[in-house]
């Protein structure tokens, strides 16, 4: 769309209407999903929680979805051209992982239930 606008193939007004409709439908889907969840499950007991989710549903359509589309497009091109993913090495830092600083080893015996072997 941007290339078409730069080359004069797409009118600026048409591009604006297209973006408005695309973002509007994305927002509508997010908000309707939130409304359906609230009507079905009633998970959020306070109005503030639902308002925060409503704000997030509105804001996710103004940049986040577009950014995710760009990342997906980059991933598709990397897959097409055979580039291997580079995630790097992940080292766990959780306090419950074996060998982490501050962990305490607890020794216990199995629980015996009377009448059972």
RAGI-V458158 format. One record per pair of residues at least 24 apart in sequence whose C-alpha atoms are under 10 Angstrom apart, sorted by the first residue. I is the first residue (numbers start at 0). J is the second residue. D is the distance in whole Angstrom. If there is no record, write none. Layout:
BEGIN
I;J;D  I;J;D
END
This chain:
BEGIN
21;60;9  22;57;9  22;59;10  22;60;6  22;61;7  22;62;10  22;64;9  22;65;10  23;57;9  23;60;8  23;61;10  24;60;9  25;56;9  25;57;9  25;59;9  25;60;6  25;61;10  25;64;9  26;53;10  26;55;10  26;56;7  26;57;6  26;58;8  26;59;8  26;60;6  26;61;9  27;56;9  27;57;9  27;60;10  28;56;9  29;53;8  29;55;9  29;56;5  29;57;8  29;59;9  29;60;9  30;54;9  30;55;9  30;56;6  30;57;7  31;56;9  32;56;9
END
